[in-house]
Amino acid sequence: MREWLLALAIGALVLFASWAVLLVLARRLPPGLLKDLAALPPDGVSTARRPPARRAFR
């Protein structure tokens, strides 16, 4: 059981570290395709956190 918890904690740490790297890259890269790709996960999280009434559906 302890091994599963350790593996889960390591996986969560790697996931959050990769999100942090994407967030930093999204702010520091020059405009272009790579910046758009790096900004996709943080933008998706901020969209999901908005209340449904404020989301713009087209």
N, C-alpha and C positions, 0 to 999 in steps of 0.2 A: 504494500500500500504506500509505503514511504517513497518508493521509486516512482510511482505514478504521480504523486504530488510534486516531486522534484522535477519530473519531466514536464508537467503542466506549468509549473512556475517558470522554468527555462523557456518554454514555448511562448508564454505570455510576455516575458521580458524581451525576447527577440522580436515579437510582433510590435510591441510598443516602441522599441528602439528603431525599427524600420519606419514606423509612422513618423517618429521624430526626425529622422533623416529626410523623409519626403517633405515634411513641413519646412525644414531649413532650406532644402533645395528649391522649393516652390517660391521662397522669398528671395533667394540669392541669384538664381539663374537669370540670364538675360531673356527678354521676350522671345518666344519661339515654341517649337513643338515639345522640346524636353521640359520646359517650364509648365506647359499646359498639362503634360502627362504627370508631372510631379505634383501639380496642384489638384488633380482629380480626387484623390482620397480625402484631403482636408475639406475641399469644397462639398463633397458628398456628405460628410459628417455634419457640416454646418447647415446644409439643407435639411437633413433629417432631423436636426434639433429644433428647427423652426416650428412654431405652431401651425397646424394645417390651414388656418384662415389666412396666414401671411404668405403661403407658398403660391407661386405664380404657375398655374397650369395653362399650357397653350395647346 
